[in-house]
Amino acid sequence: MSHPAGPRIGVLGDVHGNLIALEAGHAYLRGIGVDRIVCTGDVAAFGPDPDGCVAFLKAHGIATVAGNEDAAMLRPIVTDPDTPPRLRQIQEIMAWSQRQLSPSALAWLAALPGRLELDGGLVCVHAAPDDDTRIVDEDDPKPFPAGARLVCAGHLHRPFVAVEDERTWANAGSIGRPTDGDPRGALLVATRGAGRWEVEVVRLELPLGAICDRIAAAAMPHAARLCQTQLAASWW
């Protein structure tokens, strides 16, 4: 479906194994009739359905970039009893997430590109071009790659849109694990106009009770704490 103002692209990311939230974000974007959906990465780690989230993105042909925690799923994860409790808990959740992934899911994660380049100068990355951990906040200098008119990123779990001259840097926040104090999932809708891209941040109410039930049913490590942080939209 095309629109008089130009094509519309739906951008979601930082799914973090939350299939319920991923399905909700996808349903919203299909419902408003976007022309394409892309994902800013961090697909599998830290939620109750790592393998299911990979399968969903594969089944729906959603082009995805590699996040830093996607890369972590491909490396040995050591749980060290001598590390501080907070870090050890994170290691244990990451190791659990990795164990849920099938060989085909791991192969899919390993093949993800570091960036996507779409028509109209739209570039999709996880954190920054060529750096999947760099913090690019609203007031930070924006590392626009050559030719980019719109960069859509994730990693921060906090959405924003910043315009510099004729270029726009937009952060999609997190559909699956927001940590900005707002438990609603976040995504972007980008519309290409005559002059530049127009980008809207959308927040979606998520079925938090169902998500917490799923975390418990999956027997994730530290399930009660995971549910608490989901409800509070906090990190750890």
SULFEN-V995061 format. One record per residue. N is the residue number from 1. OMEGA is omega in radians with two decimals (NA if undefined). D_LAST is the distance of its C-alpha to the last C-alpha in Angstrom with 1 decimal. Layout:
n:N omega:OMEGA d_last:D_LAST
n:N omega:OMEGA d_last:D_LAST
This chain:
n:1 omega:3.11 d_last:40.9
n:2 omega:-3.05 d_last:41.6
n:3 omega:-3.10 d_last:41.5
n:4 omega:-3.12 d_last:44.0
n:5 omega:-3.09 d_last:41.4
n:6 omega:-3.09 d_last:40.5
n:7 omega:3.08 d_last:38.0
n:8 omega:-3.13 d_last:34.6
n:9 omega:3.02 d_last:31.5
n:10 omega:-3.09 d_last:28.4
n:11 omega:3.04 d_last:25.2
n:12 omega:-3.12 d_last:21.9
n:13 omega:-3.05 d_last:19.1
n:14 omega:-3.11 d_last:15.5
n:15 omega:3.08 d_last:16.3
n:16 omega:3.00 d_last:13.8
n:17 omega:-3.09 d_last:16.0
n:18 omega:-3.08 d_last:16.3
n:19 omega:3.13 d_last:20.1
n:20 omega:3.13 d_last:20.6
n:21 omega:3.11 d_last:19.1
n:22 omega:3.11 d_last:21.0
n:23 omega:3.14 d_last:24.2
n:24 omega:3.12 d_last:23.8
n:25 omega:3.11 d_last:23.5
n:26 omega:-3.13 d_last:26.4
n:27 omega:3.11 d_last:28.5
n:28 omega:-3.09 d_last:28.1
n:29 omega:3.08 d_last:29.2
n:30 omega:-3.12 d_last:32.1
n:31 omega:3.12 d_last:33.1
n:32 omega:3.01 d_last:33.6
n:33 omega:3.06 d_last:35.5
n:34 omega:-3.13 d_last:33.8
n:35 omega:-3.12 d_last:35.8
n:36 omega:3.07 d_last:33.0
n:37 omega:3.07 d_last:29.3
n:38 omega:-3.06 d_last:27.2
n:39 omega:-3.08 d_last:23.6
n:40 omega:2.96 d_last:21.6
n:41 omega:-2.95 d_last:19.9
n:42 omega:-2.97 d_last:16.6
n:43 omega:-2.80 d_last:18.2
n:44 omega:-2.93 d_last:17.3
n:45 omega:2.90 d_last:14.1
n:46 omega:3.09 d_last:11.1
n:47 omega:-2.97 d_last:13.2
n:48 omega:-3.06 d_last:16.1
n:49 omega:-3.13 d_last:19.0
n:50 omega:-3.09 d_last:18.8
n:51 omega:-3.14 d_last:22.6
n:52 omega:3.13 d_last:23.4
n:53 omega:3.07 d_last:21.7
n:54 omega:-3.12 d_last:23.8
n:55 omega:3.14 d_last:26.8
n:56 omega:3.14 d_last:26.5
n:57 omega:3.09 d_last:26.4
n:58 omega:-3.06 d_last:29.3
n:59 omega:-3.09 d_last:31.3
n:60 omega:3.06 d_last:31.1
n:61 omega:-3.10 d_last:31.8
n:62 omega:3.13 d_last:28.9
n:63 omega:-2.98 d_last:29.0
n:64 omega:3.02 d_last:25.7
n:65 omega:-3.12 d_last:24.6
n:66 omega:3.01 d_last:22.6
n:67 omega:-3.13 d_last:19.0
n:68 omega:3.13 d_last:17.5
n:69 omega:2.93 d_last:15.6
n:70 omega:3.09 d_last:18.9
n:71 omega:-3.14 d_last:20.5
n:72 omega:3.13 d_last:18.0
n:73 omega:-3.08 d_last:19.2
n:74 omega:-3.12 d_last:22.7
n:75 omega:3.04 d_last:22.1
n:76 omega:3.11 d_last:22.0
n:77 omega:-3.08 d_last:18.5
n:78 omega:3.03 d_last:18.9
n:79 omega:-3.01 d_last:16.9
n:80 omega:-3.12 d_last:18.1
n:81 omega:-3.12 d_last:18.2
n:82 omega:3.12 d_last:18.8
n:83 omega:3.09 d_last:15.6
n:84 omega:-3.03 d_last:13.2
n:85 omega:-3.09 d_last:11.2
n:86 omega:-3.14 d_last:7.7
n:87 omega:3.13 d_last:9.5
n:88 omega:3.10 d_last:11.7
n:89 omega:3.10 d_last:9.3
n:90 omega:3.11 d_last:8.4
n:91 omega:-3.11 d_last:12.1
n:92 omega:3.09 d_last:13.1
n:93 omega:3.12 d_last:11.5
n:94 omega:3.14 d_last:13.1
n:95 omega:3.07 d_last:16.3
n:96 omega:-3.14 d_last:16.5
n:97 omega:-3.13 d_last:16.3
n:98 omega:-3.11 d_last:19.0
n:99 omega:-3.14 d_last:21.2
n:100 omega:-3.00 d_last:21.4
n:101 omega:3.10 d_last:22.9
n:102 omega:3.07 d_last:26.7
n:103 omega:-3.13 d_last:28.9
n:104 omega:3.09 d_last:29.8
n:105 omega:3.11 d_last:26.2
n:106 omega:3.10 d_last:25.6
n:107 omega:3.10 d_last:28.8
n:108 omega:3.11 d_last:27.9
n:109 omega:-3.11 d_last:24.7
n:110 omega:-3.09 d_last:26.8
n:111 omega:-3.09 d_last:29.3
n:112 omega:3.11 d_last:27.1
n:113 omega:3.09 d_last:28.4
n:114 omega:3.09 d_last:26.6
n:115 omega:3.01 d_last:28.1
n:116 omega:3.08 d_last:30.2
n:117 omega:-3.11 d_last:33.2
n:118 omega:3.10 d_last:34.7
n:119 omega:3.07 d_last:37.9
n:120 omega:3.11 d_last:38.1
n:121 omega:3.10 d_last:36.0
n:122 omega:3.11 d_last:32.7
n:123 omega:3.13 d_last:30.3
n:124 omega:3.11 d_last:27.0
n:125 omega:3.05 d_last:24.4
n:126 omega:-3.12 d_last:20.8
n:127 omega:3.09 d_last:20.0
n:128 omega:3.09 d_last:23.5
n:129 omega:3.06 d_last:26.9
n:130 omega:3.10 d_last:27.0
n:131 omega:-3.03 d_last:23.5
n:132 omega:3.09 d_last:20.5
n:133 omega:-3.06 d_last:18.0
n:134 omega:3.07 d_last:19.8
n:135 omega:3.04 d_last:18.3
n:136 omega:-3.09 d_last:20.9
n:137 omega:-3.02 d_last:20.0
n:138 omega:-3.08 d_last:22.5
n:139 omega:-3.13 d_last:24.5
n:140 omega:2.97 d_last:24.5
n:141 omega:-3.06 d_last:27.6
n:142 omega:-3.13 d_last:27.6
n:143 omega:-3.14 d_last:28.7
n:144 omega:3.00 d_last:30.9
n:145 omega:-3.12 d_last:32.7
n:146 omega:3.07 d_last:36.5
n:147 omega:-3.10 d_last:37.6
n:148 omega:3.01 d_last:34.3
n:149 omega:3.10 d_last:34.8
n:150 omega:2.99 d_last:31.3
n:151 omega:3.06 d_last:28.1
n:152 omega:-3.08 d_last:25.3
n:153 omega:3.06 d_last:22.0
n:154 omega:2.98 d_last:18.3
n:155 omega:-3.04 d_last:15.3
n:156 omega:-3.06 d_last:14.1
n:157 omega:3.14 d_last:13.0
n:158 omega:-3.03 d_last:15.2
n:159 omega:3.00 d_last:18.9
n:160 omega:3.05 d_last:21.9
n:161 omega:3.13 d_last:25.6
n:162 omega:-3.12 d_last:27.4
n:163 omega:3.07 d_last:31.2
n:164 omega:-3.07 d_last:33.1
n:165 omega:-3.12 d_last:36.9
n:166 omega:-3.11 d_last:37.3
n:167 omega:-3.10 d_last:34.0
n:168 omega:3.00 d_last:30.7
n:169 omega:-3.09 d_last:27.1
n:170 omega:3.06 d_last:24.8
n:171 omega:-3.07 d_last:21.1
n:172 omega:-3.06 d_last:20.5
n:173 omega:-3.12 d_last:16.9
n:174 omega:3.05 d_last:15.2
n:175 omega:-3.00 d_last:17.2
n:176 omega:-3.04 d_last:14.7
n:177 omega:3.10 d_last:11.2
n:178 omega:-3.13 d_last:11.7
n:179 omega:-3.11 d_last:9.1
n:180 omega:-3.14 d_last:12.0
n:181 omega:3.12 d_last:12.3
n:182 omega:-3.04 d_last:14.8
n:183 omega:3.07 d_last:14.1
n:184 omega:3.05 d_last:17.3
n:185 omega:-3.12 d_last:17.4
n:186 omega:3.03 d_last:18.9
n:187 omega:-3.14 d_last:21.9
n:188 omega:2.92 d_last:25.0
n:189 omega:-3.08 d_last:28.7
n:190 omega:-3.13 d_last:30.8
n:191 omega:-3.13 d_last:34.6
n:192 omega:3.10 d_last:37.1
n:193 omega:-3.11 d_last:39.8
n:194 omega:-3.09 d_last:42.9
n:195 omega:-3.13 d_last:41.4
n:196 omega:3.10 d_last:37.7
n:197 omega:2.98 d_last:34.8
n:198 omega:-3.04 d_last:33.5
n:199 omega:3.11 d_last:29.8
n:200 omega:2.97 d_last:28.2
n:201 omega:3.12 d_last:24.6
n:202 omega:3.02 d_last:24.2
n:203 omega:-3.09 d_last:21.6
n:204 omega:2.99 d_last:21.9
n:205 omega:3.13 d_last:21.3
n:206 omega:3.09 d_last:19.5
n:207 omega:-2.99 d_last:20.4
n:208 omega:3.10 d_last:17.1
n:209 omega:3.13 d_last:18.9
n:210 omega:3.11 d_last:20.2
n:211 omega:3.11 d_last:16.9
n:212 omega:3.08 d_last:15.5
n:213 omega:-3.13 d_last:18.9
n:214 omega:3.08 d_last:18.7
n:215 omega:3.13 d_last:15.3
n:216 omega:-3.10 d_last:17.2
n:217 omega:3.14 d_last:20.4
n:218 omega:-3.13 d_last:19.1
n:219 omega:3.09 d_last:18.1
n:220 omega:3.00 d_last:14.8
n:221 omega:3.07 d_last:13.2
n:222 omega:-3.05 d_last:10.8
n:223 omega:-3.12 d_last:12.1
n:224 omega:3.11 d_last:11.8
n:225 omega:3.10 d_last:8.0
n:226 omega:3.11 d_last:8.0
n:227 omega:-3.14 d_last:10.7
n:228 omega:-3.13 d_last:9.3
n:229 omega:3.08 d_last:6.5
n:230 omega:-3.13 d_last:9.7
n:231 omega:-3.10 d_last:11.9
n:232 omega:-3.05 d_last:10.2
n:233 omega:3.10 d_last:9.6
n:234 omega:-3.04 d_last:6.3
n:235 omega:-3.06 d_last:3.8
n:236 omega:NA d_last:0.0
